[in-house]
Amino acid sequence: MAAFGNAVTFVNSVGQRQLEELKSEQTRILEMIKTGNPETAARNLGFLLKVGLISNPRLARNLASTLTRQSQEVALHYRRPTSEIQNNPTR
């Protein structure tokens, strides 16, 4: 019976640790995007990815993909002629 109690305690402690890691990761991400500037927020999130502070693999992949798409869109925007940007700024 004591072994069962120890197993339950172990499983609970692992679950609690995972929950704390998730909360910590979410807090880091929120702090990085509170800048009020999308470019700074993107740079900050990229930093978290580079140093491995986003431990959830699915979140890291999705975030990296989004940041890549965003940087490509910004690059396309700045390569467009000024007259085209003024006439159609959302493209």
Helices and strands as residue ranges (DSSP letters): H 2-33, H 38-50, H 57-79, H 82-87
